Amino acid sequence: MTLDHDAPGAAPVPARYFDGQTSRLYHVTLSVRDGMAVLAGDIERSCPLGELHVSERSSHAVRKVSFPDGAYLEIADQAAFNAVLHDTGHRDGWVVRLQQSWRGALLATVATVLALWLSYQYLLPVVAKGIAYAIPQSVERQLGQGVLDFLDEHVFEASKLADARQQALRSRFARLATPGDSTPEHRIVFRKSKIGPNAFALPSGDIVLTDEMVELMPDDDAIMGVLAHELGHLQQRHLTRRLIQTSAVGAGAALLFGDVSTVVATLPPLLLDLKYSRDVEREADDYAIAMLRQNAIPLEHLAQVFVALGKLDHGTPYLSSHPASAERVERIRAAQR
């Protein structure tokens, strides 16, 4: 910002002058006459007001007046300097005026919080999706395997389902046609769980189905609905996107550059406390609905998945990550009509 007019009524302002070439300090006074800034004291010089640059005002900082040749003044007496600025007709920029006003500061704070919330709510999911689709599959496989190894050590036991039963479910799901032009690479793995009925898809393509979930489902068509839903999560890379959003993109950057080990440590706790958004669940539901339709499996079997889970204690892990609501069940049933 520059000075533009005379300040005939203002008293000279004490200042410290530096020539910009050496560290020597000159004690001077600043006054304004005939459109010129005039220095007197250890050194004398003058300069047109329009060529000077004045630093922005803040509560405690020393004000700085810069000359075209690199010399500058430091002014500690803000009150006296503000009087000179006032008399010259100088006006602070809108940012400074905002900072000096409590109403402006409050408005700026509210605007900042709102901008952060909007970014988290709308911008971050878009960024996370872009990063998730840019992560190499080899990195996702390494990530998923690391997480499965961790869960096998701390949460899961070997499945007690008969090998023939496991293979029958795998074979049936493999025969189902999938919606869209491509099918995500996947592998169905069975585990006995300490935490009850659950199913989830890891970034590696592993769809984990617990013995307890298999036993809870009323029939194999319902199990196909569970697997189709998890394949939908896999198709949309929901878990990777959720990981990136939760870590505010830091994990995404680590994965892009292949630093998987630091992310593996953070993913199991996230997975065990996972809560997908309604939009994400709707995407996975829509994928499952399309897949069941394509294979002439009545959608009531998918609805029964959540009806069966809803009869259990609400601490069921699958319900924590895949909230079952009457609205959601009705939406699945409505798609059948």
C-alpha positions as CSV (number, residue, x, y, z in Angstrom):
1,M,0.0,0.0,0.0
2,T,1.2,3.5,-0.7
3,L,0.8,7.0,0.7
4,D,-0.8,9.6,-1.5
5,H,-1.4,13.0,0.3
6,D,0.1,15.4,2.6
7,A,-0.3,15.2,6.4
8,P,0.2,18.8,7.5
9,G,-1.2,18.4,11.0
10,A,0.6,15.3,12.0
11,A,3.7,15.5,14.3
12,P,7.0,14.0,13.1
13,V,7.2,10.3,13.9
14,P,10.3,8.7,15.4
15,A,11.7,5.9,13.3
16,R,14.8,3.8,12.6
17,Y,16.3,4.0,9.2
18,F,18.3,1.3,7.3
19,D,19.9,2.0,4.0
20,G,19.4,-1.6,2.8
21,Q,23.1,-1.9,2.0
22,T,24.7,-2.1,5.5
23,S,23.4,-3.0,9.0
24,R,24.0,0.5,10.3
25,L,21.1,2.1,12.1
26,Y,20.1,5.7,11.7
27,H,17.7,7.4,14.1
28,V,15.4,9.8,12.2
29,T,12.0,11.4,12.3
30,L,9.4,11.1,9.5
31,S,7.1,13.9,8.4
32,V,5.0,14.6,5.3
33,R,5.2,17.9,3.4
34,D,4.3,18.8,-0.1
35,G,3.6,15.3,-1.2
36,M,7.0,14.1,0.0
37,A,8.1,11.9,2.9
38,V,10.8,13.8,4.7
39,L,13.4,12.3,7.0
40,A,15.5,14.3,9.5
41,G,18.0,13.3,12.1
42,D,21.1,11.1,11.6
43,I,20.3,11.2,7.9
44,E,18.3,13.4,5.7
45,R,16.4,12.4,2.6
46,S,13.0,12.8,1.0
47,C,10.9,10.7,-1.3
48,P,7.6,11.1,-3.2
49,L,4.8,9.5,-1.1
50,G,3.5,7.5,-4.1
51,E,6.8,5.6,-4.3
52,L,6.7,4.4,-0.7
53,H,5.3,1.0,0.4
54,V,3.8,0.6,3.9
55,S,3.5,-2.8,5.5
56,E,0.1,-3.9,6.7
57,R,-1.0,-3.0,10.2
58,S,-1.1,-5.6,13.0
59,S,-1.6,-5.3,16.7
60,H,2.1,-5.5,17.9
61,A,4.4,-5.7,14.9
62,V,6.7,-2.8,14.0
63,R,5.5,-1.0,10.8
64,K,7.8,-0.9,7.9
65,V,8.0,1.8,5.2
66,S,10.1,0.7,2.2
67,F,11.8,3.1,-0.3
68,P,12.3,2.2,-4.0
69,D,16.1,1.8,-3.6
70,G,15.8,-0.9,-0.8
71,A,16.1,1.4,2.2
72,Y,13.4,1.2,4.8
73,L,12.1,2.6,8.0
74,E,11.0,0.7,11.1
75,I,8.4,2.6,13.2
76,A,7.5,1.3,16.6
77,D,5.1,4.2,17.6
78,Q,2.0,2.9,15.9
79,A,-0.3,5.6,17.3
80,A,1.8,8.4,15.9
81,F,2.3,6.7,12.6
82,N,-1.4,5.9,12.3
83,A,-2.1,9.6,12.8
84,V,0.2,10.4,9.8
85,L,-1.5,7.8,7.7
86,H,-4.9,9.1,8.7
87,D,-4.0,12.7,7.7
88,T,-2.7,11.5,4.4
89,G,-6.0,9.8,3.7
90,H,-4.4,6.4,3.7
91,R,-6.8,3.5,4.1
92,D,-5.9,0.0,5.1
93,G,-6.8,-2.9,2.8
94,W,-9.9,-4.9,3.5
95,V,-7.9,-7.8,5.0
96,V,-6.4,-5.5,7.6
97,R,-9.7,-4.0,8.4
98,L,-11.2,-7.4,8.8
99,Q,-8.4,-8.4,11.2
100,Q,-8.9,-5.3,13.3
101,S,-12.7,-5.8,13.7
102,W,-14.0,-8.4,16.1
103,R,-17.1,-8.8,13.8
104,G,-14.8,-9.3,10.9
105,A,-12.6,-11.8,12.8
106,L,-15.7,-13.7,13.8
107,L,-17.0,-13.7,10.2
108,A,-13.6,-14.9,9.0
109,T,-13.6,-17.7,11.6
110,V,-17.1,-18.9,10.7
111,A,-16.1,-18.7,7.0
112,T,-13.0,-20.8,7.6
113,V,-14.8,-23.4,9.6
114,L,-17.5,-23.6,6.9
115,A,-14.9,-23.9,4.1
116,L,-13.1,-26.7,6.0
117,W,-16.4,-28.5,6.6
118,L,-17.4,-28.2,2.9
119,S,-14.0,-29.4,1.8
120,Y,-14.2,-32.4,4.1
121,Q,-17.8,-33.2,3.1
122,Y,-17.5,-32.7,-0.6
123,L,-14.0,-32.0,-1.9
124,L,-12.1,-34.6,0.1
125,P,-14.3,-37.5,-1.1
126,V,-13.6,-36.5,-4.7
127,V,-9.9,-36.2,-4.1
128,A,-9.9,-39.5,-2.2
129,K,-11.6,-41.2,-5.1
130,G,-9.1,-39.9,-7.6
131,I,-6.2,-41.0,-5.5
132,A,-7.7,-44.4,-4.8
133,Y,-8.1,-45.1,-8.6
134,A,-4.5,-44.0,-9.2
135,I,-3.0,-46.4,-6.6
136,P,-1.3,-49.4,-8.4
137,Q,-3.1,-52.8,-7.9
138,S,0.2,-54.3,-6.7
139,V,0.2,-51.8,-3.8
140,E,-3.4,-52.5,-3.0
141,R,-2.7,-56.3,-3.0
142,Q,0.3,-55.7,-0.6
143,L,-1.9,-53.5,1.6
144,G,-4.8,-56.0,1.7
145,Q,-2.5,-59.0,2.5
146,G,-0.8,-57.1,5.3
147,V,-4.2,-56.3,6.9
148,L,-5.4,-59.9,6.5
149,D,-2.3,-61.2,8.2
150,F,-2.8,-58.8,11.1
151,L,-6.5,-59.8,11.5
152,D,-5.5,-63.5,11.3
153,E,-3.2,-63.0,14.1
154,H,-5.4,-60.9,16.4
155,V,-9.1,-61.4,15.4
156,F,-9.7,-64.4,13.2
157,E,-9.2,-68.2,13.5
158,A,-9.2,-70.7,10.7
159,S,-12.6,-71.4,9.3
160,K,-14.5,-74.4,10.6
161,L,-16.7,-74.6,7.5
162,A,-16.2,-77.8,5.6
163,D,-13.9,-77.4,2.5
164,A,-16.7,-78.6,0.3
165,R,-19.1,-76.0,1.7
166,Q,-16.6,-73.2,1.1
167,Q,-15.9,-74.4,-2.4
168,A,-19.6,-74.7,-3.2
169,L,-20.1,-71.0,-2.2
170,R,-17.1,-69.9,-4.2
171,S,-18.2,-71.8,-7.3
172,R,-21.7,-70.5,-7.2
173,F,-20.6,-66.9,-6.8
174,A,-18.0,-67.4,-9.6
175,R,-20.8,-68.5,-12.0
176,L,-22.8,-65.3,-11.4
177,A,-22.6,-62.6,-14.1
178,T,-21.5,-59.1,-12.9
179,P,-22.8,-55.7,-13.9
180,G,-20.6,-53.4,-15.9
181,D,-17.8,-53.9,-18.4
182,S,-15.3,-55.4,-15.9
183,T,-15.3,-57.5,-12.8
184,P,-12.9,-56.6,-10.0
185,E,-10.3,-59.3,-9.3
186,H,-11.4,-61.0,-6.1
187,R,-11.0,-64.0,-3.9
188,I,-13.4,-65.3,-1.3
189,V,-11.8,-66.3,2.0
190,F,-13.5,-67.8,5.0
191,R,-12.6,-67.1,8.6
192,K,-14.0,-67.9,12.0
193,S,-14.4,-64.6,13.9
194,K,-14.2,-63.7,17.6
195,I,-16.5,-60.8,16.9
196,G,-19.4,-62.5,15.2
197,P,-21.1,-62.2,11.7
198,N,-19.1,-60.1,9.4
199,A,-18.1,-59.6,5.8
200,F,-15.8,-57.0,4.1
201,A,-13.7,-56.5,1.0
202,L,-10.0,-55.6,1.4
203,P,-8.1,-53.5,-1.2
204,S,-6.3,-56.7,-2.3
205,G,-9.5,-58.1,-3.7
206,D,-10.0,-60.5,-0.7
207,I,-13.7,-60.7,0.3
208,V,-13.6,-62.0,3.9
209,L,-16.8,-63.9,4.9
210,T,-17.0,-65.2,8.5
211,D,-18.4,-68.6,9.4
212,E,-20.9,-66.8,11.7
213,M,-22.2,-64.8,8.7
214,V,-22.7,-67.9,6.6
215,E,-24.6,-69.6,9.5
216,L,-26.8,-66.6,10.1
217,M,-28.0,-66.3,6.5
218,P,-31.4,-67.9,5.7
219,D,-30.1,-69.4,2.4
220,D,-27.4,-69.3,-0.1
221,D,-29.1,-66.7,-2.2
222,A,-28.8,-64.3,0.8
223,I,-25.1,-65.2,1.0
224,M,-24.8,-64.3,-2.7
225,G,-26.4,-61.0,-1.8
226,V,-23.7,-60.4,0.8
227,L,-20.9,-61.2,-1.5
228,A,-22.4,-59.1,-4.3
229,H,-22.6,-56.1,-1.9
230,E,-19.0,-56.6,-0.9
231,L,-18.0,-56.9,-4.6
232,G,-19.7,-53.5,-5.1
233,H,-17.5,-52.0,-2.3
234,L,-14.5,-53.5,-4.1
235,Q,-15.6,-52.2,-7.5
236,Q,-15.8,-48.6,-6.1
237,R,-12.6,-49.0,-4.0
238,H,-14.6,-47.8,-1.0
239,L,-12.2,-49.0,1.7
240,T,-9.2,-47.4,0.1
241,R,-11.2,-44.2,-0.4
242,R,-12.3,-44.3,3.3
243,L,-8.8,-44.8,4.4
244,I,-7.6,-41.8,2.4
245,Q,-10.4,-39.6,3.7
246,T,-9.8,-40.6,7.3
247,S,-6.1,-39.9,7.1
248,A,-6.8,-36.6,5.2
249,V,-5.0,-37.8,2.0
250,G,-1.7,-38.6,3.8
251,A,-2.3,-42.3,3.5
252,G,-3.1,-41.9,-0.2
253,A,0.2,-40.1,-0.8
254,A,2.0,-42.9,1.0
255,L,0.3,-45.6,-1.1
256,L,0.9,-43.7,-4.3
257,F,4.6,-43.8,-3.5
258,G,4.6,-47.4,-2.3
259,D,5.0,-46.8,1.4
260,V,2.6,-49.6,2.4
261,S,4.0,-50.5,5.8
262,T,2.9,-47.3,7.5
263,V,-0.6,-47.7,6.2
264,V,-1.0,-51.3,7.1
265,A,-0.7,-50.4,10.8
266,T,-3.5,-47.9,10.6
267,L,-6.0,-49.9,8.5
268,P,-7.0,-52.8,10.9
269,P,-8.4,-50.4,13.6
270,L,-10.2,-48.5,10.9
271,L,-11.7,-51.7,9.5
272,L,-12.9,-52.8,12.9
273,D,-14.5,-49.4,13.6
274,L,-15.6,-48.8,10.0
275,K,-18.7,-46.8,9.3
276,Y,-19.6,-46.3,5.7
277,S,-21.7,-43.3,4.6
278,R,-25.2,-43.7,3.2
279,D,-24.0,-42.7,-0.2
280,V,-21.3,-45.4,-0.1
281,E,-23.7,-48.0,1.1
282,R,-26.2,-47.0,-1.6
283,E,-23.5,-47.5,-4.3
284,A,-22.7,-51.0,-3.0
285,D,-26.4,-51.8,-2.7
286,D,-27.1,-50.7,-6.2
287,Y,-24.2,-52.9,-7.4
288,A,-25.7,-55.9,-5.6
289,I,-29.2,-55.2,-6.8
290,A,-28.0,-55.0,-10.4
291,M,-26.0,-58.2,-10.0
292,L,-28.8,-60.2,-8.4
293,R,-31.2,-59.0,-11.1
294,Q,-28.8,-60.0,-13.8
295,N,-28.8,-63.5,-12.4
296,A,-32.5,-63.7,-11.8
297,I,-32.1,-63.9,-8.0
298,P,-35.1,-62.2,-6.2
299,L,-34.0,-59.1,-4.3
300,E,-35.8,-60.2,-1.2
301,H,-32.8,-62.4,-0.5
302,L,-30.7,-59.2,-0.2
303,A,-33.3,-57.5,2.0
304,Q,-33.3,-60.6,4.2
305,V,-29.6,-60.1,4.9
306,F,-30.3,-56.9,6.8
307,V,-33.5,-58.3,8.3
308,A,-31.6,-61.2,9.8
309,L,-28.8,-58.9,11.0
310,G,-31.3,-56.5,12.5
311,K,-32.6,-59.2,14.8
312,L,-29.2,-59.5,16.4
313,D,-27.6,-57.2,19.0
314,H,-26.9,-53.8,17.4
315,G,-23.2,-54.2,18.4
316,T,-22.9,-56.7,15.5
317,P,-19.8,-55.6,13.5
318,Y,-21.5,-55.8,10.1
319,L,-24.3,-53.5,11.3
320,S,-21.7,-51.0,12.6
321,S,-20.1,-50.7,9.2
322,H,-23.3,-51.4,7.1
323,P,-26.1,-49.7,9.0
324,A,-29.4,-51.5,8.4
325,S,-32.4,-49.2,8.4
326,A,-36.0,-49.9,7.5
327,E,-35.6,-47.3,4.8
328,R,-32.7,-49.3,3.3
329,V,-34.6,-52.6,3.4
330,E,-37.6,-50.9,1.8
331,R,-35.4,-49.4,-0.9
332,I,-34.1,-52.9,-1.8
333,R,-37.6,-54.3,-1.8
334,A,-38.9,-51.4,-3.9
335,A,-36.3,-52.2,-6.6
336,Q,-37.9,-55.6,-6.9
337,R,-41.3,-54.2,-7.8
